[in-house]
């Protein structure tokens, strides 16, 4: 639907539906693929971490829900397996998974599941090695 706005002496401004405006904004977006991916990671983490307690951490229930829904693993992961993953990720033993610990999980899952990494020899990086924006050995 188009609506002309303005007088005959002006250049007319054409208004379009909100759907088209949204589509055009997305097409003209200056965000890179990496920025978009980072934003998506944050949004997914925030969606689950905001359900209970500390919004910057996932508790057991939130992590289990995220793994089942977002990785389409409904029914295939029992509580014991999620507990094992959480214990492995929870390097500071606070019974929660921070965003950094969550990204470590995604890194391991990506390296183990994508054909690109078939012959890759993983570098072991653990949470806590990045402090104040610098990598610590």
Secondary structure, 3 states (H helix, E strand, C coil): CCEEECCCCCCCEEECCHHHHHHHHHHCCCCCHHHHHHHHHHHHHHHHHCCCCCCCEECHHHHHHHHHHHCCCCCCCCHHHHHHHHHHHCCCCCCCEEHHHHHHHHHHHHHHHCHHHCCCCCCCCCCCCEECCEECC
